[in-house]
Amino acid sequence: MGIFRYFFVGLFFLFSISSALGQTKLNKGNVPDRANPFGNDSSEAKKSKGFDKLASIDMYIKYKKSVDTTIVDTTLTIQKTYRFNYLQKDNFGLMPFANIGQSYNSLTLNIASNTADPLFGARGRHFNYYEIQDMDYYEVPTPWTRLIYKTAFEQGQLLDAFFTVNLSNQFNFSIAYKGLRSLGNYQNALTSSGNFRVTSNFKSKSKRYRAYAHIVMQDLLNNENGGLTDDDVINFESGDEEYADRSVFDPNLESGENILVGKRFYLNHEYDIVKQVDSIKRNVLTLVNSISFEDKFYQFYQTDSATNDFFGDSFTNSINDKVTLENFKTSLGVNFNNNLLGDLTVGINYNNINYGYDSVVLFPSEVIPNRIKTDYFGLEASYNKTIGKFAVSGIGGLNLSEEFVGSFISGRAQVRLLDDINFQVGINISSRLPNYNYLLYQSDYVNYNWYNFDAFNNINTQQFNIGIQSDKWFNADLDISNIDNYTYFNLEPSSNNAVIIKPKQFTQPLQYLRLKIEKEFRFGNFALDNTIMYQNVISDEDVLNVPTLISRNTFYYSNQIFKKAMTLQTGITFNYFTKYNMNGYDQLLAEFYVQNDTEIGGFPRLDFFINAKVRQTRIFLKAEHFNSSFTGYNYFSAPNHPFRDFTVRFGLVWDFFL
């Protein structure tokens, strides 16, 4: 992969400058050039002879541009177990496919939207795609390196290498690369991905000017086998030892392959026109500007379409579908921050979009155009205010365009009722066009060509949510949503059993309710951590299918052993969701579609894990789905796509503080 070249050149450069800066004293108090080993994760560093003060863990901070700063966390908790996966975040509500790096079937849906624009298609390939809001920025007193490693399936591994350093008090730089290659247990299921990230942030000595920038280059490739044939699904469910070797199954596709590639350049900077001069009174006026350019494409290959009618008839013997998006966006606004009025930002933005293909498609009665090109202005605003234990925030946007009509507004109010109870309410209202691949799609397959830009209406959503957070009692989140013009991909009937997917729009109102409750019970060194979600959809037709109940329960033991030199954590996790008409997966579109013929679910998944932490190294060992051989071979991630069999996987997270 070409991204490897950028990574190793950048890594060599960074290690060179970090060695040169190894004796640089950062002006953060009197912090010298060496850091505490943080063996006890305390914010108080131990003093060594010859050093007046050492860097402590609370000096290593990361933050997103839109949220508060957090301290780098090197502890070992059950939440770290949930986040130690390919996505590096809690994947509750997601059903992974058989091979790491493949897609995830969503067991739940969050319809809240903070964008007035349609999204790029191939959403099934975007789970590991870093968006603007996913990027972290850092401030560190000494160089910090984190290595994350995890075994894959058959041949391959997952590695995420990260390095950050403050080149001065004002300037931080970070570079990271996450790479994956996994062969998988089934035929034509190879996954290979790379995520190259560079971030930097700068503030002037007067702190009047601040800038945040990042560059991201990503390529996510999957071999796609189309799942098992209907006959092999029967063989799989039989549990016959003859099929224990999963490579003996003949897949629906032998040469399918799709890839999502994207690169983004982003800069957000601000300058205080009126600077705060009083330590008590706050009255600041700031000029804010952001610039973003993203270039991405999705491509599907297949070489055996002449002998494989899985997707129906085709124009050519070799399939090569490619769609591109160039999106340039910039905004200019002012921020006013005052003790009495709060924090208010208003601005105007400009968006330039170029989406589509290189040629038109001609049918006897229809012409499929090749491009959606437009540019338009928009308005945006945000507000934050905190009064004692009460806080309110909001964000909104509006497109000033007749073609790309769209708007959103999101507000939230929260109050701390007691020292341990936080209560919040929120509302989100949005209206935007469906994603680009619903509006325009071209393919070498005859049935996968459509143009709905003038036919589809905006998706209108309203969501009201209530949340309670309490470590002593429980965490609960309830949201009630109404959706008009819900847009989805639907499995169409076919005379030759080919998979044909078409975009549809449900013009009737649809109501959707979710209730999620989290609670951990502790008994000395033992604990039972529970997460349960209830869902209900009210609709005249089955266009939004979700399981009624999703549950994750972990019983584990945690303690410090060997004179507190090691933290040990071991236990069993139980995952379950009720039967329902689970969405199918279309490899050509890289999208999930609605089907009402096959029910999937009702099977337990049990994982046994042993985790340990020694100084700054966390070790993870997991026996995944160890009950697969004795609770029935009825486990699937989507129709015709089996879930993972029993496997043992190992991984670690290793932090270096120079």
C-alpha positions, -999 to +999 in steps of 0.1 A: +000+000+000+013+035-009+003+048+025+030+026+041+056+048+024+042+080+040+041+063+074+076+051+075+091+083+062+071+103+088+080+078+115+118+081+107+115+119+107+097+120+141+120+096+159+150+116+146+136+149+159+124+133+192+159+120+198+172+156+193+146+169+216+152+143+242+170+168+264+146+197+257+129+211+288+093+219+282+080+250+300+051+234+318+058+244+353+093+229+360+087+196+341+121+182+330+127+158+301+118+125+317+084+112+327+070+091+355+066+054+346+031+057+360+032+023+375+003+032+399-016+055+374-014+083+400-014+119+390+013+124+416+047+114+401+074+098+423+104+120+427+138+106+417+172+118+429+184+147+407+149+157+396+128+184+414+096+174+396+086+148+371+059+148+344+027+132+357+000+113+338-025+142+341-001+163+319-007+140+289-040+152+275-060+146+243-091+164+231-113+168+201-119+203+188-156+202+198-154+186+232-137+189+265-101+178+272-095+144+287-064+129+304-047+100+287-060+069+305-036+039+310-058+020+335-073-014+330-111-014+332-139-035+318-146-006+294-111-011+280-120-047+273-151-036+253-130-011+233-101-034+225-112-043+189-107-033+153-127+000+157-111+008+191-145+018+206-173+000+223-192-019+196-223-026+216-252-027+191-229-039+162-226-074+149-192-081+133-187-104+103-166-135+103-133-118+095-119-087+113-120-057+090-153-067+073-185-048+078-208-047+109-245-052+109-262-025+130-286-039+156-297-004+165-301+030+148-294+065+159-313+088+136-300+121+151-281+141+125-259+171+128-254+177+091-276+193+065-258+175+036-261+139+022-233+115+029-212+095+006-225+059+000-209+026+008-218+030+044-209-006+051-172+003+045-172+034+067-171+019+102-133+022+103-132+054+083-119+084+103-142+114+099-134+150+111-151+144+144-130+113+151-097+131+151-079+138+184-054+165+192-027+163+219-006+182+244+022+163+261+052+173+283+074+145+268+072+123+237+045+096+240+042+064+219+014+039+219+015+005+201-017-015+198-014-051+184-040-078+180-040-111+162-063-116+132-078-147+115-055-171+098-027-150+082-023-114+093-025-091+122-037-057+133-013-030+144-019+007+153+013+027+159+010+062+173+035+089+183+031+124+195+055+151+207+054+188+217+081+204+196+077+235+217+052+247+243+031+261+215+033+233+189+022+196+191+026+171+163+013+135+161+016+107+135-002+074+135-009+044+112-034+016+117-028-013+094-047-046+091-043-077+070-064-108+077-070-138+054-101-151+072-115-186+075-137-185+044-128-184+007-123-149-008-126-131+025-093-113+027-093-078+044-066-052+041-068-017+054-046+013+063-054+045+081-026+071+081-032+101+103-012+133+110-024+160+134-009+192+147-021+221+169-005+254+175-011+284+198+009+316+199+027+326+230+000+351+238-026+324+231-044+348+209-041+326+178-048+289+178-048+264+149-057+227+146-050+207+115-049+171+103-042+150+073-059+116+069-052+090+041-072+058+042-077+027+021-101-001+031-101-031+009-122-063+012-124-094-009-162-101-011-175-137-014-212-129-013-217-152+017-226-189+015-249-204-010-283-215+003-272-252+002-241-244+022-261-226+048-279-259+055-245-276+056-232-250+080-261-253+104-259-291+104-226-289+124-212-318+104-174-323+110-170-325+073-176-287+072-155-278+102-129-264+078-148-233+066-126-230+035-145-260+019-176-239+014-182-225-021-190-188-018-215-170-040-187-148-054-151-160-062-136-128-075-156-099-059-136-071-043-144-036-031-123-008-018-129+026-002-101+052-005-101+087+009-078+116+018-087+147+037-069+179+045-084+200+073-075+232+091-094+251+118-079+282+132-091+312+152-079+346+163-090+367+193-100+401+180-109+412+216-088+393+241-097+386+277-077+409+300-095+404+333-091+371+351-127+374+365-147+390+337-148+372+304-155+392+273-138+377+242-145+382+205-129+356+182-127+352+144-130+315+134-123+299+101-122+262+090-112+247+056-117+211+046-111+192+014-119+155+010-114+134-020-127+098-019-138+070-041-155+036-038-148+008-063-161-027-069-143-053-091-154-086-103-138-107-131-163-137-134-195-118-141-199-137-174-203-170-155-218-156-123-253-141-123-254-134-085-263-098-092-282-104-124-273-095-160-243-073-168-232-051-196-196-065-196-178-097-187-156-078-161-172-055-136-154-023-126-177+002-109-161+034-095-177+064-080-159+095-067-167+125-045-147+157-042-160+179-013-145+213-005-160+232+025-150+263+042-166+285+069-160+319+084-176+330+116-173+349+149-174+337+184-185+358+213-178+345+248-192+365+277-198+357+314-234+367+313-245+357+277-225+326+273-206+312+243-221+321+209-207+313+175-224+323+142-210+319+107-214+313+070-201+284+050-195+275+014-197+240+000-186+227-034-196+191-043-186+170-073-200+135-071-204+108-098-190+088-127-171+093-159-199+085-184-237+084-187-258+052-190-283+049-218-315+028-215-342+027-242-366+047-219-342+064-195-308+082-193-288+078-161-266+110-158-231+108-145-227+137-122-242+157-093-223+190-092-232+220-072-220+247-049-239+266-023-237+287+008-250+279+043-255+293+078-243+277+110-245+286+147-237+271+181-243+281+217-231+270+252-238+284+286-232+270+321-247+284+353-237+265+384-249+229+380-270+238+349-257+237+313-273+243+280-258+238+245-271+239+209-259+237+173-276+243+140-271+246+103-291+257+072-283+252+035-290+283+013-297+262-018-327+253-038-313+219-049-296+208-017-323+219+008-313+209+043-312+220+079-306+207+114-309+219+150-297+200+180-301+212+216-293+198+250-298+209+286-283+191+316-283+196+353-265+179+382-293+171+407-270+155+433-233+149+435-238+116+417-268+122+395-266+140+362-299+145+343-301+157+307-327+162+280-322+169+243-338+174+210-326+169+174-345+180+143-330+175+108-340+176+072-316+165+045-314+146+012-307+109+012-271+097+007-256+102-027-259+065-037-296+067-032-298+096-056-274+084-083-258+051-089-242+034-119-229-001-124-219-025-151-248-046-137-280-037-155-303-036-124-279-013-104-285+019-122-308+047-110-313+084-107-336+097-080-325+132-074-358+146-085-379+117-072-368+114-035-378+139-009-358+150+021-355+127+051-371+145+080-364+134+115-373+145+150-358+130+181-364+137+218-340+121+243-337+119+281-306+106+300-296+099+336-261+091+347-252+079+381-223+056+392-243+047+423-276+039+407-275+034+369-271+050+336-302+052+313-309+068+279-343+070+263-349+084+229-382+087+209-379+094+172-402+102+143-390+097+107-407+110+076-396+098+042-374+070+056-350+059+028-336+024+026-324-003+003-348-031-004-344-067-016-364-070-049-380-102-062-361-118-090-371-145-115-336-161-115-329-158-078-304-130-084-298-105-057-313-072-068-313-042-045-332-010-051-335+023-031-369+029-017-385+058+002-412+051+028-436+081+026-456+072+058-444+084+092-424+059+113-419+060+151-389+044+168-382+041+205-349+030+223-342+025+259-307+017+271-298+009+307-263+003+321-255-009+356-225-026+373-229-045+406-197-050+426-191-077+452-156-072+466-132-081+438-161-095+417-184-075+394-213-079+371-215-053+344-248-051+324-259-032+293-294-038+280-313-021+252-350-023+244-363-012+210-397-008+194-407+004+159-442+015+150-448+014+112-474+001+087-447-018+069-415-037+079-390-012+066-370-007+097-361-040+114-343-041+147-342-067+175-365-060+204-338-067+230-300-065+230-280-076+260-244-077+271-235-090+306-200-095+319-191-113+352-155-107+360-129-107+388-103-079+391-075-076+416-039-064+420-014-092+425+023-098+430+025-070+455+004-047+433+029-051+404+002-065+382-035-058+377-054-090+368-089-091+352-107-122+341-143-131+334-170-141+309-191-119+286-225-129+275-239-113+243-275-118+230-302-103+208-336-115+200-347-130+167-357-106+140-355-100+102-319-090+102-307-068+073-288-084+045-255-072+031-250-062-006-212-064-015-217-045-047-231-014-030-214-021+004-247-013+019-272-032+041-307-038+028-341-046+043-353-082+039-383-099+056-377-136+047-350-147+071-350-144+109-317-143+126-308-140+163-317-158+196-282-173+199-259-166+228-222-156+223-199-163+252-164-149+255-138-158+281-111-133+287-079-128+308-065-093+309-035-080+327-016-047+332+021-045+341+033-009+344+022+007+311+015-025+292-020-039+290-024-075+278-056-090+264-063-127+259-098-138+248-114-171+239-141-157+215-174-175+211-162-205+230-198-219+231-201-222+193-198-260+192-224-268+218-252-242+215-260-248+178-247-236+145-273-210+139-252-179+144-251-154+116-240-118+111-264-114+081-284-138+059-259-163+044-230-147+064-220-169+094-206-153+125-172-163+139-164-198+152-145-203+184-111-188+183-084-176+207-070-141+201-042-122+218-034-085+219-017-057+238-015-020+243+019-006+251+026+030+261+060+046+261+066+079+279+101+091+272 
